[in-house]
Amino acid sequence: MKGLLKYLSPFAPDQSGAQAVLYDLGGIIVISDAGGCTGNICGFDEPRWFGKKSRIFSAGLRDMDAILGRDDRLVEKLKLALSQVGGKFAAVIGTPVPAVTATDYRALKNLAAKKTGMTILAVECKGTALYDEGAQSAWEELFNTYARDNGEEKDENALGIIGMTPLDLSLTDAGRFMDGICQREGAEKVLPYGMGAGLLDVENAGSVGRNLVVSPAGLKAARILKERFNTPYHMGFPFFTKEQEERFLKAAGKKTLVIHQQAAANELRDLLEKADASSNVTCGTWFLKDAEFARSCDVHFDTEEKFREYVLNGGFDAIIGDPLFERALREFKGEYIDARHYAVSGYDGE
């Protein structure tokens, strides 16, 4: 049965991915729900919540307000919140409730902007997609709204990083990696959007020399910047520590399946192939898989049953993936190497 999970837990949903993009940018984030989705986000899907607060609110939708489409009630609550706690912008993120009632997000966005005088972001999530689809929509909305041509020449020594969220990186503070990224990418300045680089940096994204995309959720935004400002982009994932790399290299020279989001999986494949050219590595993912950065052997999983069948019949000597996946693969006789993915299991790497 499609969607049936007997061994695995549900992965982080789209509304969690959307809020993760906006969490650190100084706005008000309104989860358009009755309360449950916001609790899950703050309690389980947003590790920064326990160390750095953000203005996240539940819309607190009552049954009849949702059924009758009383967007004016939501806008009044938003206006009151802005007057009490402030914010550089306001974002409304969807959940299953407004999806069922067919909320018109464009109309809601226009109404809220008119009533509040603030910049409003609207991210249409349904609660039935995975976190990276929500993050993709949020990155797209963010750069479409704020990135502008400021007339400045490109700074070829500046590198923008798109796609960074704790759900992808499995860490809450990527600052310790910035010097290494500068050295690796030949950049003097690194702008990690959403995890260190602020709203002003997003506005000035058109003057950045090039972009590094660290999750396929950031590719649409990178392509928008390429089209609008001719900013080149490439994919990579420079967030594995030396200790982690030493552990992964146990799979060098073997037939290996790497399970992660696409940017991280590709990084691990490159690591193994550089260490031993005889490595036979397939990248598998449950999340977005972009053809530009995939090989013909790469695979996408959409059900637990197909996942188990593919892995157990694939003849792999080693698997690199989140510990949660090992639950579904108890019959696997090869070596299983831990590569944590917060969106899968909630295990962080810190």
KABEL-V24177 format. One record per backbone hydrogen bond with DSSP energy under -1.0 kcal/mol. CO is the residue of the C=O (numbers start at 0). NH is the residue of the N-H. If there is no record, write none. Layout:
<<CO/NH> <CO/NH>>
This chain:
<<0/3> <11/130> <12/16> <13/17> <14/18> <15/19> <16/20> <17/21> <18/22> <21/24> <25/87> <27/90> <28/56> <29/92> <30/32> <30/58> <32/60> <34/38> <35/39> <36/40> <37/41> <38/42> <39/43> <39/44> <40/45> <45/48> <46/49> <47/50> <47/51> <53/55> <54/28> <56/30> <61/65> <62/66> <63/67> <64/69> <68/70> <69/72> <69/73> <70/74> <71/75> <72/76> <73/77> <74/78> <75/79> <76/80> <77/81> <78/82> <79/83> <80/84> <81/85> <88/27> <89/120> <90/29> <91/122> <92/31> <94/98> <95/99> <96/100> <97/102> <102/104> <103/107> <104/108> <105/109> <106/110> <107/111> <108/112> <109/113> <110/114> <111/115> <112/116> <118/89> <120/91> <122/93> <122/124> <128/13> <129/132> <129/133> <130/134> <131/135> <132/136> <133/137> <134/138> <135/139> <136/140> <137/141> <138/142> <139/143> <140/144> <141/145> <142/146> <154/157> <154/208> <156/187> <156/188> <157/209> <158/190> <159/211> <160/192> <161/213> <164/167> <164/168> <165/169> <166/342> <169/348> <173/176> <174/177> <176/180> <177/181> <178/182> <179/183> <180/184> <181/185> <181/186> <188/158> <190/160> <190/192> <191/194> <191/196> <196/193> <197/201> <198/202> <199/203> <201/204> <202/147> <203/206> <204/207> <206/154> <209/159> <210/233> <211/161> <212/235> <214/217> <215/218> <217/221> <218/222> <219/223> <220/224> <221/225> <222/226> <223/227> <224/228> <224/230> <225/229> <231/210> <233/212> <236/238> <240/244> <241/245> <242/246> <243/247> <244/248> <246/249> <247/250> <248/251> <250/253> <253/279> <254/316> <254/317> <255/281> <256/319> <257/283> <260/264> <261/265> <262/266> <263/267> <264/268> <265/269> <266/270> <267/271> <268/272> <269/273> <270/274> <271/275> <275/278> <279/255> <281/257> <282/298> <283/259> <284/300> <289/292> <290/293> <294/297> <298/284> <302/306> <303/307> <304/308> <305/309> <306/310> <307/311> <308/312> <310/313> <316/334> <317/256> <318/336> <319/258> <320/338> <321/324> <323/326> <324/327> <325/328> <328/331> <334/318> <336/320> <340/343> <340/344> <341/345> <342/11>>
